[in-house]
Amino acid sequence: MASNNVYMQAMLNFWDDELARAVSDLHHAETYDDRGAIEWHEERVRWAKMKINDIRDSMGSKKGA
């Protein structure tokens, strides 16, 4: 079970980093009013938040088991 927790923590770190990169890229795209890039980075932000919530939910439900 410990290896699963390490894996889940690594995945959480990955998606946290991806969220930070996506937000930074979104800000950059908004600065230059690049509509295509804005839509793409908004989707990256949405996806990263969804994955982070899924991982946190999974980690929380397994701790109580």
N, CA, C and O atoms as CSV, one atom per row, in Angstrom:
chain,resi,resn,atom,element,x,y,z
A,1,MET,N,N,0.815,-1.183,0.000
A,1,MET,CA,C,0.000,0.000,0.000
A,1,MET,C,C,0.865,1.256,0.000
A,1,MET,O,O,0.461,2.283,-0.545
A,2,ALA,N,N,2.049,1.185,0.605
A,2,ALA,CA,C,2.911,2.360,0.665
A,2,ALA,C,C,3.346,2.780,-0.728
A,2,ALA,O,O,3.446,3.974,-1.010
A,3,SER,N,N,3.609,1.812,-1.607
A,3,SER,CA,C,4.030,2.165,-2.956
A,3,SER,C,C,2.904,2.864,-3.721
A,3,SER,O,O,3.163,3.736,-4.550
A,4,ASN,N,N,1.656,2.482,-3.443
A,4,ASN,CA,C,0.526,3.152,-4.074
A,4,ASN,C,C,0.430,4.605,-3.604
A,4,ASN,O,O,0.129,5.497,-4.398
A,5,ASN,N,N,0.687,4.844,-2.314
A,5,ASN,CA,C,0.668,6.204,-1.790
A,5,ASN,C,C,1.778,7.039,-2.415
A,5,ASN,O,O,1.574,8.215,-2.718
A,6,VAL,N,N,2.941,6.446,-2.608
A,6,VAL,CA,C,4.050,7.151,-3.238
A,6,VAL,C,C,3.681,7.487,-4.681
A,6,VAL,O,O,3.941,8.595,-5.150
A,7,TYR,N,N,3.081,6.540,-5.374
A,7,TYR,CA,C,2.651,6.770,-6.753
A,7,TYR,C,C,1.604,7.879,-6.814
A,7,TYR,O,O,1.696,8.774,-7.655
A,8,MET,N,N,0.620,7.827,-5.937
A,8,MET,CA,C,-0.437,8.838,-5.938
A,8,MET,C,C,0.141,10.222,-5.615
A,8,MET,O,O,-0.277,11.220,-6.202
A,9,GLN,N,N,1.083,10.282,-4.698
A,9,GLN,CA,C,1.707,11.559,-4.361
A,9,GLN,C,C,2.512,12.089,-5.547
A,9,GLN,O,O,2.510,13.290,-5.813
A,10,ALA,N,N,3.197,11.196,-6.256
A,10,ALA,CA,C,3.950,11.604,-7.447
A,10,ALA,C,C,3.006,12.126,-8.529
A,10,ALA,O,O,3.305,13.119,-9.193
A,11,MET,N,N,1.877,11.461,-8.703
A,11,MET,CA,C,0.900,11.921,-9.693
A,11,MET,C,C,0.319,13.277,-9.276
A,11,MET,O,O,0.110,14.148,-10.120
A,12,LEU,N,N,0.064,13.451,-8.001
A,12,LEU,CA,C,-0.447,14.725,-7.512
A,12,LEU,C,C,0.567,15.838,-7.758
A,12,LEU,O,O,0.196,16.937,-8.170
A,13,ASN,N,N,1.834,15.560,-7.509
A,13,ASN,CA,C,2.884,16.544,-7.772
A,13,ASN,C,C,2.950,16.876,-9.256
A,13,ASN,O,O,3.100,18.041,-9.624
A,14,PHE,N,N,2.841,15.866,-10.109
A,14,PHE,CA,C,2.865,16.090,-11.553
A,14,PHE,C,C,1.741,17.022,-11.981
A,14,PHE,O,O,1.976,17.986,-12.709
A,15,TRP,N,N,0.518,16.739,-11.532
A,15,TRP,CA,C,-0.630,17.549,-11.945
A,15,TRP,C,C,-0.605,18.937,-11.324
A,15,TRP,O,O,-1.091,19.890,-11.933
A,16,ASP,N,N,-0.044,19.071,-10.112
A,16,ASP,CA,C,0.139,20.402,-9.534
A,16,ASP,C,C,1.094,21.232,-10.395
A,16,ASP,O,O,0.850,22.411,-10.652
A,17,ASP,N,N,2.175,20.606,-10.831
A,17,ASP,CA,C,3.129,21.288,-11.714
A,17,ASP,C,C,2.482,21.629,-13.052
A,17,ASP,O,O,2.689,22.722,-13.579
A,18,GLU,N,N,1.708,20.710,-13.599
A,18,GLU,CA,C,1.031,20.959,-14.874
A,18,GLU,C,C,0.046,22.116,-14.736
A,18,GLU,O,O,-0.071,22.939,-15.643
A,19,LEU,N,N,-0.655,22.186,-13.618
A,19,LEU,CA,C,-1.586,23.285,-13.384
A,19,LEU,C,C,-0.830,24.616,-13.348
A,19,LEU,O,O,-1.277,25.603,-13.933
A,20,ALA,N,N,0.297,24.640,-12.671
A,20,ALA,CA,C,1.086,25.875,-12.600
A,20,ALA,C,C,1.565,26.296,-13.986
A,20,ALA,O,O,1.515,27.477,-14.328
A,21,ARG,N,N,2.031,25.329,-14.788
A,21,ARG,CA,C,2.480,25.649,-16.151
A,21,ARG,C,C,1.321,26.131,-17.010
A,21,ARG,O,O,1.471,27.081,-17.779
A,22,ALA,N,N,0.177,25.490,-16.888
A,22,ALA,CA,C,-0.990,25.872,-17.692
A,22,ALA,C,C,-1.465,27.273,-17.340
A,22,ALA,O,O,-1.822,28.045,-18.230
A,23,VAL,N,N,-1.476,27.611,-16.063
A,23,VAL,CA,C,-1.894,28.951,-15.646
A,23,VAL,C,C,-0.916,29.993,-16.179
A,23,VAL,O,O,-1.325,31.050,-16.659
A,24,SER,N,N,0.365,29.692,-16.091
A,24,SER,CA,C,1.373,30.611,-16.622
A,24,SER,C,C,1.220,30.789,-18.132
A,24,SER,O,O,1.274,31.911,-18.636
A,25,ASP,N,N,1.032,29.690,-18.844
A,25,ASP,CA,C,0.847,29.754,-20.295
A,25,ASP,C,C,-0.439,30.496,-20.652
A,25,ASP,O,O,-0.475,31.231,-21.639
A,26,LEU,N,N,-1.491,30.312,-19.860
A,26,LEU,CA,C,-2.752,31.012,-20.086
A,26,LEU,C,C,-2.558,32.519,-19.928
A,26,LEU,O,O,-3.044,33.306,-20.740
A,27,HIS,N,N,-1.855,32.903,-18.890
A,27,HIS,CA,C,-1.598,34.326,-18.675
A,27,HIS,C,C,-0.817,34.914,-19.858
A,27,HIS,O,O,-1.122,36.010,-20.326
A,28,HIS,N,N,0.167,34.193,-20.322
A,28,HIS,CA,C,0.970,34.635,-21.466
A,28,HIS,C,C,0.083,34.780,-22.712
A,28,HIS,O,O,0.193,35.770,-23.435
A,29,ALA,N,N,-0.783,33.813,-22.961
A,29,ALA,CA,C,-1.673,33.862,-24.128
A,29,ALA,C,C,-2.645,35.030,-24.015
A,29,ALA,O,O,-2.941,35.696,-25.007
A,30,GLU,N,N,-3.142,35.277,-22.804
A,30,GLU,CA,C,-4.053,36.398,-22.612
A,30,GLU,C,C,-3.353,37.735,-22.833
A,30,GLU,O,O,-3.955,38.685,-23.333
A,31,THR,N,N,-2.086,37.801,-22.459
A,31,THR,CA,C,-1.311,39.021,-22.669
A,31,THR,C,C,-1.256,39.388,-24.139
A,31,THR,O,O,-1.341,40.563,-24.496
A,32,TYR,N,N,-1.113,38.374,-24.997
A,32,TYR,CA,C,-1.005,38.607,-26.433
A,32,TYR,C,C,-2.329,38.391,-27.170
A,32,TYR,O,O,-2.359,38.398,-28.400
A,33,ASP,N,N,-3.412,38.201,-26.434
A,33,ASP,CA,C,-4.749,38.031,-26.996
A,33,ASP,C,C,-4.792,36.957,-28.092
A,33,ASP,O,O,-5.347,37.165,-29.170
A,34,ASP,N,N,-4.190,35.807,-27.780
A,34,ASP,CA,C,-4.148,34.669,-28.708
A,34,ASP,C,C,-5.309,33.737,-28.372
A,34,ASP,O,O,-5.189,32.897,-27.480
A,35,ARG,N,N,-6.440,33.879,-29.084
A,35,ARG,CA,C,-7.663,33.143,-28.766
A,35,ARG,C,C,-7.477,31.628,-28.801
A,35,ARG,O,O,-7.960,30.928,-27.911
A,36,GLY,N,N,-6.792,31.123,-29.805
A,36,GLY,CA,C,-6.597,29.673,-29.889
A,36,GLY,C,C,-5.812,29.140,-28.705
A,36,GLY,O,O,-6.166,28.111,-28.130
A,37,ALA,N,N,-4.746,29.839,-28.342
A,37,ALA,CA,C,-3.934,29.412,-27.204
A,37,ALA,C,C,-4.703,29.569,-25.895
A,37,ALA,O,O,-4.577,28.739,-24.994
A,38,ILE,N,N,-5.491,30.624,-25.792
A,38,ILE,CA,C,-6.283,30.826,-24.569
A,38,ILE,C,C,-7.225,29.644,-24.354
A,38,ILE,O,O,-7.311,29.110,-23.248
A,39,GLU,N,N,-7.925,29.240,-25.401
A,39,GLU,CA,C,-8.843,28.100,-25.281
A,39,GLU,C,C,-8.097,26.831,-24.895
A,39,GLU,O,O,-8.562,26.068,-24.048
A,40,TRP,N,N,-6.949,26.602,-25.508
A,40,TRP,CA,C,-6.155,25.402,-25.221
A,40,TRP,C,C,-5.692,25.393,-23.774
A,40,TRP,O,O,-5.806,24.369,-23.100
A,41,HIS,N,N,-5.170,26.514,-23.281
A,41,HIS,CA,C,-4.651,26.567,-21.917
A,41,HIS,C,C,-5.769,26.555,-20.882
A,41,HIS,O,O,-5.581,26.041,-19.780
A,42,GLU,N,N,-6.934,27.116,-21.220
A,42,GLU,CA,C,-8.082,26.984,-20.321
A,42,GLU,C,C,-8.470,25.523,-20.172
A,42,GLU,O,O,-8.832,25.082,-19.081
A,43,GLU,N,N,-8.398,24.780,-21.248
A,43,GLU,CA,C,-8.705,23.338,-21.192
A,43,GLU,C,C,-7.654,22.605,-20.363
A,43,GLU,O,O,-7.997,21.707,-19.594
A,44,ARG,N,N,-6.387,22.970,-20.507
A,44,ARG,CA,C,-5.326,22.367,-19.686
A,44,ARG,C,C,-5.559,22.637,-18.211
A,44,ARG,O,O,-5.381,21.747,-17.380
A,45,VAL,N,N,-5.960,23.871,-17.877
A,45,VAL,CA,C,-6.233,24.224,-16.481
A,45,VAL,C,C,-7.412,23.388,-15.963
A,45,VAL,O,O,-7.349,22.831,-14.867
A,46,ARG,N,N,-8.472,23.306,-16.748
A,46,ARG,CA,C,-9.649,22.530,-16.341
A,46,ARG,C,C,-9.281,21.060,-16.109
A,46,ARG,O,O,-9.687,20.457,-15.116
A,47,TRP,N,N,-8.515,20.503,-17.032
A,47,TRP,CA,C,-8.139,19.095,-16.945
A,47,TRP,C,C,-7.245,18.841,-15.731
A,47,TRP,O,O,-7.432,17.853,-15.021
A,48,ALA,N,N,-6.278,19.721,-15.490
A,48,ALA,CA,C,-5.379,19.548,-14.351
A,48,ALA,C,C,-6.151,19.627,-13.039
A,48,ALA,O,O,-5.913,18.826,-12.135
A,49,LYS,N,N,-7.075,20.584,-12.924
A,49,LYS,CA,C,-7.877,20.685,-11.708
A,49,LYS,C,C,-8.712,19.431,-11.487
A,49,LYS,O,O,-8.845,18.956,-10.359
A,50,MET,N,N,-9.274,18.899,-12.570
A,50,MET,CA,C,-10.074,17.689,-12.474
A,50,MET,C,C,-9.213,16.516,-11.986
A,50,MET,O,O,-9.630,15.764,-11.106
A,51,LYS,N,N,-8.022,16.362,-12.553
A,51,LYS,CA,C,-7.141,15.256,-12.155
A,51,LYS,C,C,-6.701,15.404,-10.698
A,51,LYS,O,O,-6.647,14.420,-9.961
A,52,ILE,N,N,-6.387,16.633,-10.284
A,52,ILE,CA,C,-5.980,16.868,-8.898
A,52,ILE,C,C,-7.108,16.492,-7.949
A,52,ILE,O,O,-6.873,15.824,-6.942
A,53,ASN,N,N,-8.319,16.911,-8.255
A,53,ASN,CA,C,-9.467,16.565,-7.404
A,53,ASN,C,C,-9.693,15.062,-7.352
A,53,ASN,O,O,-9.989,14.517,-6.288
A,54,ASP,N,N,-9.556,14.382,-8.494
A,54,ASP,CA,C,-9.718,12.925,-8.526
A,54,ASP,C,C,-8.675,12.239,-7.652
A,54,ASP,O,O,-9.002,11.321,-6.901
A,55,ILE,N,N,-7.436,12.676,-7.745
A,55,ILE,CA,C,-6.361,12.060,-6.962
A,55,ILE,C,C,-6.573,12.313,-5.482
A,55,ILE,O,O,-6.422,11.402,-4.668
A,56,ARG,N,N,-6.924,13.547,-5.122
A,56,ARG,CA,C,-7.158,13.862,-3.710
A,56,ARG,C,C,-8.333,13.071,-3.154
A,56,ARG,O,O,-8.286,12.595,-2.020
A,57,ASP,N,N,-9.387,12.931,-3.952
A,57,ASP,CA,C,-10.531,12.117,-3.520
A,57,ASP,C,C,-10.111,10.670,-3.316
A,57,ASP,O,O,-10.509,10.038,-2.337
A,58,SER,N,N,-9.319,10.151,-4.220
A,58,SER,CA,C,-8.853,8.774,-4.136
A,58,SER,C,C,-7.959,8.572,-2.910
A,58,SER,O,O,-8.083,7.573,-2.201
A,59,MET,N,N,-7.079,9.507,-2.673
A,59,MET,CA,C,-6.185,9.399,-1.517
A,59,MET,C,C,-6.974,9.492,-0.209
A,59,MET,O,O,-6.668,8.796,0.760
A,60,GLY,N,N,-7.989,10.355,-0.190
A,60,GLY,CA,C,-8.788,10.518,1.017
A,60,GLY,C,C,-9.637,9.313,1.327
A,60,GLY,O,O,-9.796,8.950,2.493
A,61,SER,N,N,-10.190,8.679,0.295
A,61,SER,CA,C,-11.062,7.537,0.522
A,61,SER,C,C,-10.275,6.295,0.928
A,61,SER,O,O,-10.809,5.438,1.633
A,62,LYS,N,N,-9.026,6.178,0.501
A,62,LYS,CA,C,-8.233,5.003,0.848
A,62,LYS,C,C,-7.654,5.098,2.251
A,62,LYS,O,O,-7.382,4.069,2.870
A,63,LYS,N,N,-7.460,6.302,2.765
A,63,LYS,CA,C,-6.914,6.446,4.096
A,63,LYS,C,C,-7.884,5.949,5.161
A,63,LYS,O,O,-7.456,5.439,6.197
A,64,GLY,N,N,-9.166,6.089,4.922
A,64,GLY,CA,C,-10.158,5.649,5.893
A,64,GLY,C,C,-10.468,4.167,5.835
A,64,GLY,O,O,-11.134,3.641,6.726
A,65,ALA,N,N,-9.996,3.482,4.802
A,65,ALA,CA,C,-10.330,2.072,4.624
A,65,ALA,C,C,-9.498,1.189,5.514
A,65,ALA,O,O,-9.653,-0.032,5.490
